[in-house]
Amino acid sequence: MASLSLYIHIPFCRAKCLYCNFNSYPGLEALIPDYVSALIEETGLWAVEVRSYQVQTIYLGGGTPSLLNPGEVAQILGQARATFSVATEPEVTLEANPGTVDQAWLEAARKAGVSRLSLGVQSFQHGFLRLLGRIHTTAQARQAFRWARQASFDNINLDLIYGLPHQTLLQWRSDLEAALALSPEHISLYCLTLEPGTPLADALPPQARPDPDLAAEMYALSEDMLGTEGFDHYEISNWAREGRRCRHNLTYWHNLPYLGLGAGAHSYLHGYRFANAASPQDYIRRLRASFRKGIGPRRFPQVAWARRVGRQREMAETAILGLRLGEGLNLAALAQRFGRRPERIFARQRQELQELELAEEVGGYLRLTPRGRLLGNQAFLRFLP
Ligand code: SF4
């Protein structure tokens, strides 16, 4: 059976963080029971379409999945197991906001089948958490981590953000030290993007905007410190202990099929990319409408748009996503997948990237150089058809 990854979007948040432009909504928690019912409906709609796949990973992302009660998490996972063929030991990740969990919640989530926890810590400094509009404190982040360990989570990721307004290199070093002191299995580091229209972007005067050169120094420092501690830098923004790479996200970077459930969730299946209606209310309404007498069931009423991915586009996307990996793009595997000769596939782009010292070829892999990792987009756009 071919492998499939399942992404389940939980779009609810206690408050909207000031930098966030994800598909997430504060103040709609009363909708959660209806939303969970809609997710159950949607899962059932896919039963036939994905019967030739085996689900290897499940990822509950958001938004804030930890706003669900553990019974709802169990219900969603139970429905996935009842509907799809799920591997015996799937990786099941749940994103948790440290301000929303306690030990009992984490124990119940673990019992429901969650095997990997991703904690949105973002910073270990009070001032930056307030600047970002996060609802949790640094003490809660540390406490959530300890509770997760006590709840027998042995696979925990910490998310951190660097390149914050007025952040110094020393402050970033102290965040990395604080993260390492907890001994997580996985660390994801993201550079702050000031998305137009977010309160943080609107409020910051030009002189307070993060300096890209300093952000590059922070990234280099992260590579040094995490490398010294034995972390494997396996993707541009991700570091893992041995055997702890995120299998779910590797599906994306290998450009393999995944099915997204929930409001605004994206999928890549049978050569199509498609996305569900983004608003939770619209998503619930569409799934209800499909079963209401007289309207007549459309097959996938929750899907808002779909686009066929042509062969050229698929090849370009596979190259771009593969280049994000630490080991780089496996040229022989790429050539085999698309029926090309390894020496011919993207020959012009490979040469150009090497001349620009953005990438290098090592042992049959095309991989970004340290400079290329900082200027990833310069490398990626060369592959677009
Ligand atoms: S918790 Fe995450 S998804 Fe929710 S508002 Fe904050 S950044 Fe956005």
Boltz pocket constraint, residues with backbone or C-beta under 6 A from the ligand:
constraints:
  - pocket:
      binder: B
      contacts: [[A, 12], [A, 13], [A, 15], [A, 16], [A, 17], [A, 20], [A, 21], [A, 22], [A, 24], [A, 62], [A, 63], [A, 64], [A, 97], [A, 120]]
      max_distance: 6.0
